[in-house]
Amino acid sequence: MRVLRQLRTAIFGPGLRRFRLLLAVRLIGQFGDGAFQAALATYVVFSPQNAATPGKVAEAFAVLLLPFTVVGPFAGVFLDRWRRRQMLVWANVVRAGLVLGVAACAAAGSTGFLFYLAALAGFSANRFILAGLSAGLPHTVNRSQLVAANAVSPTLGTLATTVGAGVSVVVHAVVGHGQGSVSGVLVCTACLYALSALVALTMPADGLGPATPSRTAWRTALASVVHGVAAGAKHVVERPAARRPLAAIAVSRFCYGAVTIMTLLLFRNAFNDPKDTNAGLAGFAFAVGVSGVGFGLGALATPFVARKISLHRWIPLCLVSAGVAELVFGAPFREPTLLIGAFLLGFFSQGQKVSTDTLVQRNVDDDYRGRVFVFYDMLYNGSFVVAAAFAAATLPMDGRSFAVLGIVCGAYILAGVWYALRTPKESGPEPPAPIPAGEPTTPAIR
């Protein structure tokens, strides 16, 4: 009840009109993000007119993840120079135009260079908007309300993204997977982005800061980001207790990416009739949901495990267990066993993720922590992009490949053994591992 009272106060409390407007900008925009992502996946992967090749699937994941890897670190440079309210308005207007371009390409039946360029630019604009929403939030509430506002805003935003994706999938299932259906959803998404821009316009032009815009030269500011990421990487390399978890999670994320694309192709082209795209989409969505349940339970279990054994021991146990689970439940290439493997992989992946976040937080200097986590995010999402390229080059159309599955399982197990051998034997039980704050981790992106 206390939590519910805090949420109600954070949203409906007196003097919080500006916060409610900022929250509305987020919810409208992130609902559109979910619809955009689902429409892109439906058109590229789950539409009868487009063959779902490993290369096409890899391209779709690259479009989703490259903005997190490349664009995200540089967003702060611009957010400290421009009025954030104006940035929210114009970034939403720009991405509305870009989504209309994607809709035009879909209506013409194109999945060529212009289609992916417009989609990539649209998702890149999204990185500026999400960063701007977070940077502007402290200007809409007082200090005592900031924790509650930070809890409410990203959580409801993630829920809006999920609902938007679900609505988009339902529309495609009811209306059909034709080019007109996808284009219609994308046009509606562009309208949502335009509405988000209009809501942002109702706030004062300087209401979200910055109070004193940065006067640093563009070249100097951009170079400082590059130098900051490099300094964060160097700091990690000098600290084995943080370096080993990051190296292990890069391997794990690569393996998880390969398994995700393999699973998608199996549901699309092997477990279901390739012409029955509704069944393929529903099956893959269910597998993602099962893996998501594993993620949640893995996050809850890790603090209890940390009371019994060292996180440095839990990480190799998660790696080896993930490899064994994929070998046992993935090798039959059957839907029921694959779902069991998806659950276990989600559980052990998130257990490793929470442990890695905690160990990195504990073992880097506070002055470097921000730069280290920027490097961490780039490594985490970049590993998935590399996995997409690997899957495109090695997986067959139906996703069945004992060779690729063997490589993935071997990489998991070898990484776990390497980590266990490199970890000091005297590592003992630790205090409960906190679940780091921030945007929730999903099976596809952090």
Buried (B, 14 or more C-beta within 10 A) or exposed (E): EEEEEBBEBBBEBEEBEBBBBBBBBBBBBBBBBBBBBBBBBBBBBBBEEBEBBBBBBBBBBBBBBBBBBBBBBBBBBBBBBBBBBBBBBBBBBBBBBBBBBBBBBBBEEBBEEBBBBBBBBBBBBBBBBBBBBBBBBBBBBEEEBBEBBBBBBBEBBBBBBBBBBBBBBEBBBEEBBBBEBBBBBBBBBBBBBBBBBEBBBEBEEEBBBBEEEBEBEEEEBBEEBEEBBEBBBEBBEEBBBBBBBBBBBBBBBBBBBBBBBBBBBBBBBBBBEBEEBBBBBBBBBBBBBBBBEBBEBBBBBBBEBBEEBBBBBBBBBBBBBBBBBBBBBBBEBEBEBBBBBBBBBBBBBBBBBBBBBBBBBEBBEEEBBEBBBBBBBBBBBBBBBBBBBBBBEBBBBBBBBEEBBEBBBEBBBBBBBBBBEBBEEEEEEBEEBEBBEEBBBBBBBB
